[in-house]
């Protein structure tokens, strides 16, 4: 029996409500078991989620920093992937947000940034460059 899976921008509360009220789940499992199955499905989805942010014009904005903090608090692996040539100016922000240095990349170009996003298996990349977003068909998002 297929278990519902979280949608990309769905909060835990939204997913739990949808999962718990799924007709197939209701018919198959008692409430306590449905609750455990739904929680596990949400946690496994988060564990497999990697989200990255461009830096300049993206993660330099307060609302975007807050989005990164919200994702981190939910257990999402957050990366910074920039077209800068060096991580030097990026690392202080990464440290404040709690993003490990090992998840901060300065690729030197937008082409290399796109390649790094793909190489790392990022599920969503937030960027302010429409060309980068277009190149990352399906996983790029303007923010």
N, C-alpha and C positions, 0 to 999 in steps of 0.2 A: 504494500500500500504506500503510495507516494506521500511523503510528509511535506507540508508547505515549507518554502524557503523564503528567507527575508528578501525584500526588495531593496535595491541599492540605497535609497534615501529613507527607508523605513526605520523609525525609532523602535527600541525594544518593546515599549508599551504597545505601539501600533501593531507590531508583528504578533505579540502575544495575544492580543484581542482577536486578530484575524485567524491565527493558528488555532486558538482554543474554540473558536466558533465554526471552524471548518466542518462541514457536514460529515465528510468521510471519517474525520478524526473522532467526532462525537459518536458516530455509529460503531466505531472500532474499539475505542479506549474509554475507560472511566476517567473522570475529571483529573484526579491526582496523576495518573499516568500520562494524560494529555499534557498537563502542565510540565512534567519532567521532559517529555519528548520535545515540546516546543522550546523550552529553555535550552536544551542541548542543541537543537537545530540553530537557534540564534547564536549561541556561543561558538559553535563550529564555523558558522558563516563569518563571524568576526575574526576568528583565528586565521582564516584563510584570506582575510582582506588586507590589502596593502594600498594605502592612499598616499599620493605624492602631491607636493605643491611646488610650483615655480617660486622663485624668491622675489625678484624685483617686480614691483607692480602687482604682486599677488600676496605673498606671505608678509609683505611689509605693511599691509593694511590691518587695522585693529580687528575688523569683523572676520577677516580670514584667519588671523591668529586665533581668535576665539573658536572658529570652526575646527582648527587643528587641535586645540586643547580639548574640545568636546569629543572628537574622535579618539584621541589618546585616552581620555577617561573611560571610554567604552572598550578599550583593549585593542584598538586598531593600530597596526604598525604604520606610523607616519614617516614619510621620507621628504627630504627637500632635494629637488633635482633642478639645477639652474644651468643656464647657458654661460654663466660667468666662467672666467678662467681659473678662479681660485675660491676656495671655501672660506678664506680668511674673514671676510666681511659678513659671512652667513652664520658662522659658528656661534657668535654671542646670542643671536636670536634662537638658534636651535637649542642651545643650553637652557635659555629661559623657558622654552616650551617643553623641555624634557625629551628632545629628540636626540638620540645618541649620534655622536660624530660618524659612526659607521654607516648611518643612514643619510648622510649629507654628501651630495655629489655636485661638483662643478665640472661640467662637461666641455665647456669651451665653445659650443655652438648649439643652435636649436636642433640641427640634424642629429648631433650626438646626444642631445637631451632626449629626443624621441626614441633613439635606439636604446638608451639606458632605461627608459620607462618600460619598454618592451622586454628588455633583457631581465629586468627584476621581477617581471610578472605583476606589475602594478594593475590594480583593478579600476582605479579612478585617478586621473591626474588633473589637478586644477591649475589653470594657467590664464594669463591675460592676453596671450598671443593667439589670435584666431587661426593663424597658419599652423601652429603647433597642435591646437585642438583638432583641426581638420585632419591633420596627418595621423593623429591617434584615434582614428575612427572607432567610435563606440566607447572609448575609455577617457577621452579628453573632455574637459568641461570648462567653460568660461566662468570665471568667478570675479 
